[in-house]
Amino acid sequence: MILPAASRRNFLTLAAAGASLGVPRSAAAAIRNAPPLYITEPKPLPVFKFFDASDHPLTLTSFHGKYVLLNIWATWCIPCRKEMPTLDRLQAKLGGAHFEVVPVSIDTAGLPAVKKFYGEIKIKHLGIFLDPSGSAMQTLDLEGIPTSFLIDPDGKQIGRETGGTVWDTPSVIRFLKQQTSGRT
């Protein structure tokens, strides 16, 4: 069943309201061609600092010039644990000079916890990024994790998703290719 545009907009608005309350948006996945995240008008994200695995400080400006799927997560978060392998496969399929998945862990145990987790579930394509202070939660005004942001090459948010998502399905790959094509 394909919903008319007005009905689809109403459904997605209700789904967005549910997501903001922490309700999964699984019903939206049943709508053909529903985007995997809510598309927003380009808007700047607040600056927050995080670190790579070598303890080098980073901000989102470190990725200027490429699309970024920023994911805030933790090893103890069950939806995050399920989502991470799909982000790894997405990075393997789309990652490169113009697109990167940037998973920022808010684990207070930092690098050892994330390295152990990556080894356990065989993450091979994602970098390790850390925010052991958890400052991203407050700075980005997050109500829960995982939360993902699609960021354009100028560092502006153009999409957002709260809750676990399967990022490597053919429809999501097509959607992300469409969002990021010809704009770099």
TORMARTOR-848156 format. One record per residue: residue number from 0; residue in three letters; x, y, z of N, C-alpha, C in turn. Coordinates in pm, whole numbers, plus 50000, padded with zeros to 5 digits. Each point is the difference from the previous one (the first is absolute). Layout:
N
k,r,nu,nv,nw,cau,cav,caw,cu,cv,cw
NUM,ALA,X,Y,Z,X,Y,Z,X,Y,Z
...
END
This chain:
184
k,r,nu,nv,nw,cau,cav,caw,cu,cv,cw
0,MET,50084,49882,50000,49916,50118,50000,50089,50124,50000
1,ILE,49972,50093,49912,50071,50127,49997,49904,50108,50045
2,LEU,50041,50073,50102,49916,50107,50052,50015,50125,49917
3,PRO,49891,50076,49984,50013,50131,49935,50095,50088,50081
4,ALA,50057,50099,49934,50101,50085,50065,49949,50062,50130
5,ALA,49877,50051,50000,49946,50065,50121,49988,49899,50114
6,SER,49952,49879,49971,49986,49898,50104,50137,49958,50050
7,ARG,50095,49988,49908,50135,49960,50040,50062,50106,50091
8,ARG,49981,50129,49964,50051,50109,50085,49939,49992,50139
9,ASN,49868,49978,50006,49934,49989,50130,50054,49883,50080
10,PHE,50020,49885,49932,50054,49883,50069,50140,50028,50052
11,LEU,50084,50060,49916,50137,50028,50041,50005,50101,50114
12,THR,49907,50096,50000,49991,50096,50109,49965,49927,50130
13,LEU,49903,49908,49993,49965,49921,50119,50116,49912,50043
14,ALA,50069,49940,49903,50115,49915,50033,50110,50083,50066
15,ALA,50019,50123,49950,50102,50087,50060,49963,50033,50144
16,ALA,49872,50025,50023,49956,50028,50137,50025,49879,50088
17,GLY,49973,49882,49949,50025,49878,50076,50148,49982,50028
18,ALA,50084,50027,49900,50145,49984,50018,50051,50097,50106
19,SER,49944,50121,50002,50048,50096,50100,49962,49956,50141
20,LEU,49901,49912,50010,49963,49946,50130,50070,49867,50028
21,GLY,50086,49959,49908,50072,49875,50018,49926,49879,49944
22,VAL,49889,50023,49929,49924,49892,49940,50065,49963,49867
23,PRO,50030,49871,49977,50062,49964,49873,49910,50031,49883
24,ARG,50058,50027,49888,49925,50039,49883,49991,49883,49903
25,SER,49992,49879,50051,50005,49882,49916,49889,49999,49895
26,ALA,49886,50059,50029,49893,50003,49901,50039,50080,49877
27,ALA,50085,50101,50017,50044,50078,49885,50079,49914,49903
28,ALA,50070,49900,50052,50078,49912,49913,49910,49921,49907
29,ALA,49872,49984,50036,49908,49926,49916,49953,50082,49880
30,ILE,50024,50130,50002,49962,50085,49889,50111,49997,49897
31,ARG,49966,49960,49880,50101,49994,49896,50061,50138,49978
32,ASN,50129,50004,49988,50077,50122,49973,50000,50100,50115
33,ALA,49957,49958,50120,50009,50089,50115,50148,50022,50031
34,PRO,50040,50123,50024,50141,50025,50029,50040,49939,50134
35,PRO,50127,49962,50015,50046,49940,50124,50020,50103,50111
36,LEU,49991,50129,49966,50012,50104,50100,49916,50117,49958
37,TYR,49973,50089,50092,49916,50116,49972,50085,50108,49934
38,ILE,49958,50040,49882,50073,50103,49926,49964,50134,50060
39,THR,50100,50083,50022,49979,50132,50059,50056,50107,49907
40,GLU,49957,50121,50021,50064,50111,49931,50145,50007,50049
41,PRO,50095,50031,49914,50138,50008,50047,50013,50097,50118
42,LYS,50059,49951,50108,50019,50087,50116,50130,49960,50069
43,PRO,50068,50099,50056,50127,49970,50067,49978,49917,50126
44,LEU,50095,49914,50028,50000,49924,50125,50090,50071,50099
45,PRO,49968,49994,50128,50091,50058,50100,50136,49931,49995
46,VAL,50103,50073,50034,50135,49945,50001,50018,49914,50125
47,PHE,50051,49880,49980,50039,49916,50113,50129,49929,49963
48,LYS,50080,49973,50103,50129,49936,49979,49990,49851,50030
49,PHE,50073,49923,49920,50015,49858,50025,50140,49963,49957
50,PHE,50036,49872,50013,50137,49957,49976,50003,49879,49909
51,ASP,50109,49985,49925,50017,49876,49925,50072,49899,50089
52,ALA,50029,49883,49946,50062,49892,50079,50141,50035,50046
53,SER,50063,50099,49935,50134,50044,50041,49994,50118,50095
54,ASP,49881,50032,50050,49977,50108,50095,50020,50139,49940
55,HIS,49989,50011,49867,50005,50131,49936,49863,50065,50009
56,PRO,49993,50127,50043,49871,50067,50008,49944,50029,49862
57,LEU,49868,49984,49987,49930,50024,49875,49872,50079,50026
58,THR,49950,50063,49895,49865,50054,49996,49946,49961,49864
59,LEU,49876,50034,49973,49944,49967,49869,50069,50075,49887
60,THR,50065,50114,50032,50074,50071,49895,50118,49917,49949
61,SER,50042,49901,50077,50106,49910,49956,49958,49919,49876
62,PHE,49870,49995,49973,49946,49923,49888,49944,50092,49890
63,HIS,50035,50128,50005,49950,50097,49903,50028,49951,49858
64,GLY,49902,50015,49913,50015,49961,49860,49942,49865,49967
65,LYS,49951,49927,50102,49939,49871,49970,49870,49986,50078
66,TYR,49914,49914,49950,49879,49966,50074,50040,49908,50115
67,VAL,49934,50019,50113,50029,49921,50120,49868,49946,50055
68,LEU,50001,49873,50034,49892,49945,50079,50056,49988,50141
69,LEU,49969,50099,50084,50046,50004,50138,49905,49916,50084
70,ASN,50055,49905,50076,49919,49912,50083,50052,50009,50143
71,ILE,49912,50036,50092,50035,50004,50142,49947,49872,50062
72,TRP,50090,49925,50065,49966,49865,50046,50082,49963,50124
73,ALA,49972,49880,50055,50078,49945,50111,49995,49848,49994
74,THR,50104,49936,50053,50008,49854,49994,49893,49932,50085
75,TRP,49951,50067,50102,49899,49942,50089,49857,50019,49949
76,CYS,49983,50072,49892,49868,50030,49943,49960,49887,49903
77,ILE,49892,49928,50033,49959,49885,49919,49968,50039,49855
78,PRO,49918,50105,49974,49977,50036,49859,50129,50041,49928
79,CYS,50094,50062,50073,50128,50038,49940,50078,49877,49958
80,ARG,50000,49899,50086,50074,49876,49972,49946,49934,49874
81,LYS,49869,50007,49980,49939,49940,49881,50028,50085,49875
82,GLU,50007,50130,50018,50017,50093,49888,50144,50005,49948
83,MET,50098,49984,50088,50140,50018,49960,50046,49913,49884
84,PRO,49965,49872,49993,50043,49922,49883,49944,50056,49868
85,THR,49879,50057,50005,49942,50056,49878,50073,50128,49960
86,LEU,50044,50077,50099,50081,50119,49971,50136,49960,49942
87,ASP,50056,49892,50050,50128,49949,49948,49986,49961,49854
88,ARG,49893,49929,49967,49977,49960,49860,49970,50122,49913
89,LEU,49929,50100,50054,49975,50123,49924,50132,50070,49968
90,GLN,50088,50011,50099,50131,50062,49976,50076,49923,49893
91,ALA,49993,49868,50004,50070,49918,49899,49945,50027,49861
92,LYS,49869,50025,49989,49937,50020,49869,50013,50143,49949
93,LEU,49984,50099,50088,49996,50139,49955,50116,50086,50046
94,GLY,50074,49954,50099,50108,50081,50056,50109,50032,49900
95,GLY,50054,50119,50012,50107,50042,49910,50024,50149,50012
96,ALA,50047,50058,49892,50037,50141,49999,49881,50094,50023
97,HIS,49878,49955,49968,49884,50089,50006,49899,49963,50108
98,PHE,50020,49886,50068,49903,49956,50100,50072,49920,50108
99,GLU,49963,50023,50126,50058,49922,50109,49900,49984,50114
100,VAL,49994,49880,50054,49924,49974,50121,50093,50032,50117
101,VAL,49953,50084,50092,50080,50040,50115,49923,49962,50127
102,PRO,50029,49880,50053,49931,49955,50121,50074,50049,50125
103,VAL,49938,50088,50076,50063,50057,50119,49942,49931,50124
104,SER,50086,49924,50069,49960,49928,50120,50003,50094,50121
105,ILE,49895,49989,50081,49996,50079,50124,50034,49913,50121
106,ASP,50060,49884,49977,50040,49913,50110,50100,50070,50091
107,THR,49975,49998,50130,50095,50061,50093,50129,49919,50011
108,ALA,49994,49871,49965,50120,49915,50002,50090,50028,49880
109,GLY,49954,50080,49904,50082,50045,49889,50050,49893,49906
110,LEU,50124,50018,49955,50060,49918,49896,49999,49850,50030
111,PRO,50037,49956,50121,50000,49854,50024,49863,49935,49977
112,ALA,49894,50065,50044,49865,49944,49984,49962,49992,49852
113,VAL,50031,50104,49925,49963,50003,49858,50084,49901,49921
114,LYS,50130,49992,50027,50084,49901,49930,49950,49858,50025
115,LYS,49968,49972,50125,49948,49866,50034,49871,49972,49923
116,PHE,49909,50097,50000,49873,49986,49929,50022,49978,49850
117,TYR,50086,50082,49938,50028,49985,49857,50054,49860,49970
118,GLY,50086,49949,50087,50054,49866,49982,49894,49892,50013
119,GLU,49913,50014,50099,49894,49900,50024,49906,49987,49882
120,ILE,49962,50114,49940,49902,49992,49890,50065,50019,49863
121,LYS,50132,49999,49998,50078,50001,49876,49976,50125,49914
122,ILE,50007,50116,50063,49991,50127,49927,50134,50020,49930
123,LYS,49996,50018,49868,50124,50010,49922,50017,50131,49924
124,HIS,49890,50071,49976,50007,50114,49909,49977,50134,50068
125,LEU,49959,49999,50125,49971,50125,50071,50121,50046,50079
126,GLY,50018,50130,50004,50100,50057,50089,49947,49999,50142
127,ILE,50091,50021,50094,49961,50012,50141,50005,50147,50038
128,PHE,49886,50049,50050,49988,50138,50043,49938,49999,50139
129,LEU,50051,50084,50087,49965,49992,50142,49958,50134,50059
130,ASP,49899,49995,50084,49957,50113,50080,49972,49946,50140
131,PRO,50107,49962,50074,49979,49937,50130,49932,50090,50103
132,SER,49999,50131,49977,49931,50091,50091,49849,49998,49974
133,GLY,49959,49951,49883,49858,49999,49965,49947,50138,49967
134,SER,50088,50095,49975,49957,50138,49974,49909,50012,49877
135,ALA,50013,49908,49906,49915,50004,49880,49852,49993,50037
136,MET,49968,49926,50105,49859,49987,50041,49938,50136,50029
137,GLN,50069,50081,50077,49947,50132,50036,50018,50098,49885
138,THR,50117,50001,49940,50028,50097,49894,49904,49985,49883
139,LEU,49970,49875,49962,49912,49973,49887,49854,49985,50043
140,ASP,49974,50019,50130,49864,49994,50056,49933,49866,49969
141,LEU,50071,49891,50032,49949,49866,49970,49917,49947,50115
142,GLU,49892,49934,49965,49915,49937,50100,50034,49854,50018
143,GLY,50073,49943,49907,50036,49860,50009,50100,49963,49892
144,ILE,50048,49877,50010,50092,49948,49899,49948,49864,49955
145,PRO,50035,49959,49881,50082,50071,49904,49923,50114,49935
146,THR,50073,50103,49965,49947,50109,49919,50100,50025,49889
147,SER,49948,50016,49879,50085,50022,49882,49962,50130,49932
148,PHE,50101,50065,49943,49982,50125,49926,50066,49984,49864
149,LEU,49930,50038,49894,50062,50009,49869,50044,50145,49985
150,ILE,50129,50017,49973,50061,50133,49997,50057,50024,49861
151,ASP,49972,50117,49945,50048,50032,49865,50146,50044,50003
152,PRO,50063,50017,49882,50142,50036,49996,50033,50134,50067
153,ASP,49900,50084,50021,50022,50128,50069,49980,49988,50151
154,GLY,49976,49879,50049,49985,49979,50143,49860,50025,50053
155,LYS,49900,50008,49912,49863,50026,50044,49919,49871,50004
156,GLN,49918,49989,50104,49910,49885,50012,49895,50007,49891
157,ILE,49982,49889,49927,49894,49992,49900,49906,49882,50027
158,GLY,50029,49922,50105,49914,49889,50038,50032,49955,50141
159,ARG,49901,49935,50064,50018,49954,50138,49914,49878,50024
160,GLU,50051,49907,50079,49924,49881,50038,50033,49965,50145
161,THR,49896,49978,50078,50017,49954,50138,49953,49857,50005
162,GLY,50083,49914,50054,49966,49858,50008,50082,49919,49901
163,GLY,50004,49871,50022,50078,49911,49915,49941,49991,49860
164,THR,50087,49993,49903,49962,49991,49859,50086,49895,49933
165,VAL,49946,49935,49899,50077,49909,49916,50051,50084,49883
166,TRP,50129,50031,50002,50057,50098,49907,50050,49940,49868
167,ASP,50001,49871,49986,50062,49942,49880,49903,49929,49907
168,THR,49871,50029,50010,49905,49939,49908,50013,50068,49863
169,PRO,49961,49932,49893,50008,50063,49868,49925,50133,49991
170,SER,49883,50010,50066,49923,50125,49992,50071,50113,50074
171,VAL,50064,49970,50113,50073,50104,50074,50124,50042,49921
172,ILE,50070,49905,49942,50118,50032,49918,49958,50092,49885
173,ARG,49890,49964,49931,49950,50084,49889,49966,50140,50050
174,PHE,49930,50006,50113,49960,50129,50057,50122,50086,50031
175,LEU,50100,49942,50066,50119,50077,50035,50079,50041,49876
176,LYS,50008,49914,49902,50066,50037,49874,49928,50117,49935
177,GLN,49866,49995,50001,49921,50109,49942,50022,50131,50078
178,GLN,50004,49993,50133,50019,50120,50081,50138,50061,49980
179,THR,50100,49916,49977,50137,50049,49996,50056,50016,49859
180,SER,49926,49957,49898,50055,50007,49864,50000,50142,49944
181,GLY,50106,50033,49932,50009,50127,49930,50005,50122,50087
182,ARG,50016,49983,50131,49999,50116,50089,50136,50023,50064
183,THR,50099,49924,49961,50131,50017,50063,50092,50082,49915
END
